[in-house]
Amino acid sequence: MQTQRRVSLQFFFLLLALLGLIGTFHTEALSQEEDETNNSNREKEETYVTMKQEEIIQQLTQGESGLVWHDVSVQQNDHPLLHSCTGFVPNGHVCGILGPSGAGKSTLIHALSGSPSSQGNVWQYHHSEEVLMRMTPPQVAWLQQHDSFFELLTVQETLQLAAFLELPHWSADKRDALVQTKLQALGLAAVADRKVGGYHGSSSSYKLSGGERRRLAVALELLTDKELLLADEPTTGLDTSMSVRVVQLIRDTVQNLQIPAFCVLHQPRSTIWNELLDDIILMASGGHVCYVGPRSEVRAYFDDLGYACPQDTNPAEYYVDLISVDPEDPVQAALDEKRIQKIVSHFRKHQRKQLRIPKRNQKHRDLRYPHITMKEISKIPTAQSSQSAAIRSRRHRLFHCPQWLLRFMALLKRSLRQNLRDTTSIVARLIFSASNAWLLTQLYPTVVPHAPPTAHSLADRAALLTTAAIVVCNMAYMKTADLFEKEYPVVLREQMRHQYSTLEYLLAKALAELPLDALFAGVFSTVLKACTGLCIGWWPLTGAFSLLTAAGASLGFLFGSWFAADGLAIQAGLPILVVLMLVGVINPSGVDPHRAPPMVTQLMKRLSPFAYAIHAVMVAEFQDMQFVSSTGGRRWWSSIWKDLPRMGAMAMVRNGNQVLEALGLKQETYVHAMKHLAYLTGIHLVLSWWGLAVRRRKPGPKPSSKTIELSSSPGTNAPMPPKVARRVRL
């Protein structure tokens, strides 16, 4: 019966690994299939709009090129996060998005990026070519609130790697020239060889300042041609002077590239409002849009509405206060909500009159003016530049492209640089490894150096090896999970751009961790072996702890891949790590071979890296060990009777093989335990691969409102609005 259970557990273990592999390949296949479909659609150079939409676009643009959005909204679980809005921002303009917290500012810029969770239409209009292009996320340059980089790479190394991953079809000389151009254009040439560094820690003379980090982020986003620049609170956490410089940098960049920019700003100072913002979007709580248009016309618009801004007041602060609700005073809150409703209603009437948009009923939509979701629009072919199409055409060839090895080597080189340059962490881990090993030797006094093994030292030997295994695995897990969580924003950004596959990153990262992990395990084993009388050889001890370190690191990858996005890589894994530790520990007083543990315990033990590592070192320590009597002569029954209360069943053993039998390890071998530990490490990496792939493709909220089904146009598979939809080159 016990053999059958063991076979069943092995089959379940193998099935778990197989499911992980199938899920991973399935996820990657879906990604490749979607990319192939999108790429084939992009090869066509025309898009489809209704005649009414064409009329609105012409009224909005007034002969200028820029970003047009029409009837854009976002809903989640029948709750509107962003109410319908329409607008236009010309190329080279900076549009500031202002409003109180919870107004939906970040939701709006995500919708403008072409997010599939949005409803409505977002286009890039080129007046000179009379071409209208659908906006998609790959065309968007994002400046996040917090810049994320590999901190121990230099500015030039960061840009060179990004250029290689973004433009693999370019020659090395051409990529280097592009990098140098960006360094000069953004004022980073003087700090090209300086490490990026973090926000805290090292001296400012050895890392980039806040403004330099912002410029590096801009350089990374604009290595290739983009159609839109979005910045989510780029001035948060900066002083007033630096805030002005950051917005000035954004303005200079978009004017040089002739693309529009949208910046979510939190109470910008008067200098930013008067000199750096060309257009304004004001948003009230609940996702209501109160104003969209030129900044120069805001004052006159609200003056006509009866809300004149005093001359000595910052307009940004005044208008944000105007559309904010006081949560502490119920009476004032009611007045604020009434005022906001008036402003929102007036702007809707103003824009409807300006664009001659007919008032629509939600139950009876005008079929000439359908409410189209971004998911449906994503099936419509668009015009793209040849360079952008060439960049995206490589996505579905990630595993077939001849450059996969070059990408892997580039990622491995980056990870090795990041690890080997962190000298402070390396020295600290070396000290901790040696000191922890020495401390363990002081806790078990019967295992002294050069002392022959005795029966009295059995419990201490077992406890020493068990505790050492726990320390080694936990140190590896904590380090890897913490590092993975720090790197995750950068990896996610690169994954969203399809610069490399999850497998390439994970293998490069795991391989880069091996040298240092083996070094720390070797130091730990050396100190432990030198300061104790353990019988296990240095090579078996170091080998077991090195592989256990790899298993602990792979556990860090596993929990990091699933929980790093939520900042819970360490916290989520610790409870599971404790369970695996508890089921992996062996009772030093012996086990009852006639009483099998519960099935759940057996399963968890199969999943525990602690169990296999402890089995390996126990076998290597006690196999063929011969005890020396602690009394200097024959062990009489009186001595055994004296030790029985303290040692339990271990008081009856006479050699190491009997110890292994008492511990339930009679049939276990060192090679068998190490092999299973290696298998478990591989399964952790497979599940990590799966987690990265799933988290990368995690969908956003689905629109809940009903949409009108689109028919197909003759000669193409792309859907079109019925009857009135037509092919347009405006």
N, C-alpha and C positions, 0 to 999 in steps of 0.2 A: 504493500500500500504506500509506504513512504517513497519507494522508487517511482511509483506512478505519479505521485504528487510532484516529485522533483522533475520528472519529464514534462508534466503539465506546465509547471512554472517556467521551464526552459522554453517551451513552445510559446507561452504567453509573452515572454521576454522578447523572443524573436519576432513575434507578431507585432509587438509595439514598435520595434525598430523598422519593420517593413511598412507599417502605417505611416511612420514619420517620413520615410523615403518617398512613398507614393504621394503623400500630401505635398511634399516639397516640389517634386517634379510636376505635379498637377498645377501648383501655384505658378511656377515658372513658365509652364506651357501656356497658361491663361494669359500671363503678362506678355509673352511673345506673340500670341495670337492677336491680342488687342492692339499691340504696337504695329503688327503687320497691316491690320485693317486701317488704323489711323494713318499709317504711312502711305498706303495706296490711295486713300481719299485725298491726301494733301497734294498728290501729283497733279490734280486738276486745278484750274485757275479761275473758277467762277463760283459764286455763291448765289443763294436764292433768297429773296425777300418778297414780301407782299408789296403791292403797289402803294398801299397806305403807309407801310414802313418806309418805302423809298421816299415818299413825300415828306415824312417826318424827319428823316435823315438829312435831306436837303435843307429843310428849315432850320435844323439844329446847327449844321456845319457852316452854312453861309459861305461856302467856297473855301473853307479851311480844312486842312488835314488834321486828324486827331482821333481820340477815342470817343465812340458813341455808345451809350447804353440806353436801352429802351424797355420799359416795363419790367425792370429787374426787381425780383423779390425773393425772399427766403422764408420757408416755413419748416417747422419741425414739430411733429405730432399735433398737427392742426393748429399750432401756435405760431403766429407771425413773428419772426425775428427781424425781418426787414420788410417794410411795406413798399408797394410798387413805386419805383422812381425812374425818371428819365433825365438824361443830361448829355453834355458834350464838353470835353476839355481839349483844346488845340495842342498840337505838338509843340514842344518847347516850353509849355506852361507847367507851373507847379500849383496843384490844387490842394488846399488844406481842408481836412475833414475835422470839424470841431463839434463838440457836444459833451454833455455830462456822461458819467459812467452808466453803462447799460443802454446807451442810445443805439448800439448796433454799428459802431464805426468800423470795428474789425470785421464784422460780418459783411459790411458793404465792400471793403477792399478785397475780401475773399471772393465775393460775387463778381467783382470787376475783373478778377483774374481768370474768369471762365470756369469757376468751380462747378462740377456736375450737380451739386446739391442746390444750385440756384435755378430760378425760373426767369425767363426773359432772354434778352439778346444783348450781347456785348460785341461790338465790331471795331476794327481799326480801319478808318477811312483814309484813303490816299487820293486827294483831290487831283493831283497832276496826272495820275494814271487812271483816275476814275474807277478805282478798284476798292471793293469792300471785303474785308477779311474777318472771319470769325476769330475772336480772341480765345486762346487756349493757354493753360498753365505753362507749357514750355516756352512761350513767348514772353513771359513775365520775369522781370528781375525783382527779387524780394530783398528788402532790408528789414531784418527782424529787430525786435526791441533789444535783444541781447545778441551780440556777435559771438559766434562759436567757431573756433579754429583749433588745429593741433598746435598747442602752445609752444612746443619745443622746436618747431620748424621755423626757419627764417621767412621773411616776407617773400623773398625771391623764390625759395623752394615751394612755398605755398602756391604762388601763382604759376610756377612751372608745372607742378603736378596737376593743377586744375586745367591748365591749357592742354596738357597731354591727354587727360581724360575727356575733355570737352571737344578737342580737335585732333583725334587720332590720325585722321587722314592727311594732316599737314606735315610738312617736313620739320625736323628739329630746329633748323635755322629760322624757319618762318615763325614757329611758335616762340622761340627766344626773342625774335624781333618784336612780336606782339607784346610779350611780357615787358620788355624794356620800354615800349611805347606807353603802356599803362602805368608803369612806375614813374615815368617822366610826367605824364599828363596829370596824375593825381598827387604829385609831390612826395612820392615814396622812394625815390632813387637814393636819397641820403640814408635811409634806414633799410635798404634792401637786404643787407646781411645781418640785420638784427632779428633775434628771435621774437616771435609774436608775444609770448608770455600771457599770463592770466591777468585778471582784474586785481588780484591780491598776491602778496608774497614777495617776489623779488623787487629789487630796486628799479625805479623808473628808468634809470640809465641803461638797463639791460632788457627792456621790454617796450612795447609800443604804448603810446599814450592813447587816451580815449578817442581823440580825433583821428589819429593814425589808424586805429583799429577800424573806425568807420570808413576811412578811405580805402583800406584793404578790402572791406566788405563790398564796397562799391566796385572795386576793381575785379573782384571775383565774380560778381553778378553780371558785369558788363564785358566779360572776355569775348563773348559772342554777341551778335546783333540781337537786341531785344526790342519789342514793340511798346513796352510799358514798364515803368518803375513804380513799385509800391513800397512804402515805408510805414511800418506799424510802430508808432510812437518812437521815432528815431532820436528824439531829444530827451527822453525820460532818463533821469539820473545825471544829466549833464548840467553844468552851470550855464548862466545866461549867455556868456561869451561863446562857449563851446556850442551851445544850441544854435546860435546864429551861424557859426562856421559850418555846422553840419547841414543846415538847410541851404546855405549858400553853395555848399559842395553839390548838393542834389540839384539845385537850380542850374549851376554851371554845367553839370553833366548832361542834363536833359536838353539844355539849349545846344550843346555841342552835337549831341546825337539826334536831335530833333524828334524826341519822343515825349509823351506826357508823363507826369509824375503825380501820384496821390500820396499825401502824408497825413497820417493820423497824428494830430498835435494836441497836447494838453496845455491849455492856457499859454499860447505863444506870446512873447513880448511884443511891444508895439513895432519894433524894428522889423521883426519877421512879418508881421501883418502888413505893414505899409510898403516894404521894399522887396520882399522875397516871395510873396504869395500872389499869384495871378488870378486864381479862381478859388471859390469857397463853397463848401457843402456844410450846411448846418443841420444837425440831427438832434431830435428830442428823444426822450426816453420812450422805449417801446418800438424803436426802429422807424420812427416817423421822420421824413425829410422836410425841413422847414425852408430851405433855400438851396438852390443850385444855380451858380452863375458867376460872372466876373466879380472880383473883389471890389473893383472900383464902383460897382453899382449897388453894393450892399447897403450903404448908408442911405442912399436915396430911396431904395425899396422900403426899408423899415421906417424912414421918415414919413412916407406916404401912408404907411400902416398905422402911424401914431406912436411909434416907439423910436424917438430920436435919440441918438447916442450923444452924450455930452462931449464937448470938444476936448476936455482935459482927461478923458477916460480912454483906456485901452479898448478899442472896438472888440477885440477877441473876447476879453473878459465880460464886456457888457452884453454881447449877444449870447454867449454861453449862459450867463445868469438869466437872460431873458427866457430861455427855453429850458430852464432847470426847475425842479420841484423841490420845495423845502419839506423834507421828511419829518421834521421835528414839530411843526405847527400844523395841525389838521386844517384849520381855517385857511391859513396861507397856502397850504398844499392844494386845496380845492380851487382857490383863485388862480394859482399857477397852472393847474391843469386846464382850466377854462381858457386862460390866455394862450396856452400852447395849442389847444384845439382850434382856436381862432386863427393862429399863425399858420398851422398846417393846412387848414381849409382854404385860407386865402391863397397860399402858394399853389395848391392844386388848381384852383380856379385861374390863377394867373398863368400857370404853365399851359393849362388846357386852352385858354384863350390865345396864348402866344403861339402855340403849335396847331391850333384848330383841331384838337383831339376831341372826338365826340364822347359825351358822357356815356359810360357803359354800365349795364346791370350785370351783376355776377351770375345771375341765372340765365341771361339771354345775351350771349357774347356776339358781337359782330363778326361773322365768318370771314370778312375781309381783313379782320384785325385779330388773328388768333393769338392765344396766350401759349407760347411755345416754351418748353423747358429746355435747359441747357443740355440735358441728356439727348433730346431729339436733335438739337442744333449740332451736337458733336458728330452726327452722322452726315452733316452737310459738308461737301468738299470746300476747301478754302485755298486762297492764293498764298503762297509762301515764297520767301526768298530762297534762291538755290542753295545758299550756304546753310540756312536753317534746315532745309530739307535734307541736305547731305549729312548734317549732324544727327538728325533724328532717324535717318534711314539705317543707322547701324544698330538700333536697339534690338531688333529681332535676330541679330547675328552675334549676340554676346557669347554664345557657346561655340559658334562656328567660325568666328572671325579669327584670322591668323594672329591677330594682336592680343589674344587672350593671355598668352604667356607674358607679354610685355606689360599688360595691365597688372597681372598678378605680381610681377617683380617690382613694379612701381609701388603698389600697395604694401608689399613686404618691406621695401626700402623705407617707406614712410613710417611703418610701425617700428622697425628696428631703430630708426633715428629717434623716434619718440621715447622708446624705452631706454636706449643706451645713453642718451643725453640727460636723462633725469638722474644725475649723479647723487643728488641729495636723497632721493628715494632709494637708490641702490645701496648707498652707505647705510642708511637707516635700516633697511631690511636685512643687510648683512649683520649689523649689530644686534637687531632683534632676534635673528635666527640663532646666532651664537649664544646670546644671553638666555634665551628661552630654553635652549638645549642644556646649558649649564645649570639653570634653575631646576630643571627636571631631575638632573642627576643628584641634586641635594635633597630631593624629597623622598628618595628611596635609598636608604643607607645600606641595605644589605647587598646591593649590586655595586660593590666597590671595585676599582681597577685591580687587575692582576689577582683577584680572589677567585678560587675555584667555585663552580656552581654547587650550591647546597639546596636541600629541600626547603630550608627556611626562606630562601630567596625567590621561590617560585611566584608567590603573589606579587612581590615587588617587580619582578621581571615582566610579568604579564601586564601589570598596571603601567609600568614605565613605557613599554612599547605601545600600549593602547593610547595613553595620553599623548605620546609623541605623534602618533598618526593623526589624532584629532587636531593638535596644534598646527601641523603641517598643512592639512587640508583647509582648515578655517582661514589661515593666513593667505593661502592662494585664492580662495573664494572671495574674501573681502577685497583684496587688491584688484582682482579682475572685474568684479561687479562695479566697484567704484570707478575704475578707469573706463569701463564700457559705457557707464551712464554719462560720463563727461564727453565721450566721443560721439555719443548717439546723435545729437543734433547735426553734427557735421556729416556723419554717415547717412542720415536720413535725407539731408539736402542733396547729397550726391546721388543717392538712390532714386530720388524723385526725378532727377535729370537723366536717369538711365545711363550713368557713366560707367558702371561695372555691375556685375552680378553679385548677389548676396554670397554665393559660394566663393567667389574670388576674394572678397573681403574677409570672410570668416576663416578661410584656410591661411591667408596671409597673416591675419592677426594671431591665430593659434600657433603658427610656425614661429612668429617673432617672439612669442612668450616663452618658447621652450628653452633657449640658452640661459636666460636669467633664472627661470624656475629651477632648472637643473643645478645651477650654481648655488642658489639658496638651499636647496635640498642637500647638496653635497656638504655645505658648511654646517648645516644642522646635524647631519649624520656624523661628520668628522668629530665635532665637539661631543656629541652623545657617545660615540664609540670610545673616544680618548678618555673620557671622565667616568666611565663605568666599566663593569666587568662583563658586559654582554658577550655572549658566545657567537652571535651572528656576525658574519663577515662584513667588511666595509662595503664591498660591491653589492651583495644582496640588500643590505640596509639602504644604501644610497639609491639603488635601482627602484626599490619599492616606494621610497619617499618621493623620488623624482616622478614616477608614474602617478602617484597619489596627488602630487602637486598639479600635474596636468589634468587629472580628473577634477580637482577642485576648481581649477581655472575654467574648465569646460562647463562646470556648473554655474560659474559666474557668467559665462557667455549665455547659457540657457536662460537664466532668470533675467539677465540684462536684455536679451532679445525680445522678451515678452513684456517686461515691466519698465524698461528704461524710459520709455516715452512718458510714463506717469511719475517718474522720479522715485520708483519703488523697487529698484533692482536689488538693493541690499535688504530692505525691510521685508519684501515678499518672500525672499529665499531663506531667511533665517529660521522661521518656524519649521519649514520642510527640512532644512539642514539639521536641526535639532532632532527631528524624528529619525532621519537617516543615521545620525550618530548613535541614538539610543538603541536602535535595532542592530547596529553593527558592532556594538561592544560585546565582548565575551565575558561571561561570569567567571572570574578566576577560581571560584570554589568548585567548578565543574558543572556539567550539564547531565540531565537524565536522558539517556538514549531511548528509553521506552516511552517517553512522553513528548510527542511532537508539538511544536508551537502552533498557534493558530495560522490558518492560511494567509491572513492579511499580514501577519508578522513575517512569514516566510517570503511573501512577495516584496515587502518593503526591504527586507534584508538583501534580496536579489538586486534591488535598486540602489543599495548603499555602497558608495566607494570606500567608506570606512571599513565595512565588513571584509572586503577582499584584501585591502591593504593589511589589516590586522591579521587575517589568516596567513598572508604571505610571510610576514615577519615572525609570527608565532612558529610556523613550521620551520623557518630557517634558524630560529633560536633554539628550539627544543628537540629537533630531530636528532636522534642518536646521542643525546646528551647523557653523560654519566655523572651522578651526584657524588659528592664527597660528604661524608658524615660531618655534621657540625660539632659533634662531641669528640671528634678525633679518633673514633673507633667504630665499632659495629653499632648500628641503630637498633637498640633493643626495643621490645614492645612497650617498655615503660616510657621511652622517649616518644614513641608514636602516640601513646595514650595521652601524653602531656600536650602534644601539638594538635591533637584532633579537634578540640574546641575552636582553635584559632584558624587552622588550615582546612578544615572540612575533609573532603575526599582527597585533597592533595597530600594529606599526611600519610596516605597509604602508598603513594607512588614511589618507585625506586629508580626510574630513569626518565629521560625526556620523552620517549615514545609513549610511556604510560601517561605522561602529562597531556600529550596530544589526544590520546584516546579519551581521557577524562574531560577534555575540553570539546569533544565532538569533532576533532580534526584528524582522526586516524586515517581517513581516506584522502585527505587534502594534500596537495603538493604545492610547492612554491611556484612552479611554472603554471599550473592550473589557475591559481589565484591571480597571478599577474596577467594571464591571458584574459580572464573575465574582467579585470580592472581596465584593460585596454579596450575591450569591447564596450564597456560602459562609457568610457571616455568618448568613443566614436559615436555612440548613440546620443550623448549630450550634444555633440557638435551637429549631428543631423537635425535634432530638434531645435537647436539654435538657428540653423539655416532656415528651417521652416518658420520659426517665429519672426525672423527678420523679413522674410518674404510676405507673411501675412500682415504684419504691422505696416509694411510699406504700402500695401494695397487696401488698408482699412478704409471702408467707404464712409463718406460723410452722410448727414441726414438726408433721407429721401423726401422729395417733394410730395405732399399729400393731396394737392388739388388736382382736379381732373384736367386733362389736356385734350386738344383736338388732334385726331389722328391725321397725319400728313400722307399724301399720296405721292407716287413716284413720277418723276419727269421723264419723258421719252428720251431714250439714249443714255440714261444714267441710272444707277442704283440708289442715288441720293434721294431722300424724301423731299417733297415740296408741298406747300399749302395748296388746297384744292382750287382749281379754276383760275384764280387771280394771281397765283404765284408765278413768277417768270424769272428767267435768267437775266442777271443784271450786271452790266458794267456801267456804272453810273456816269 
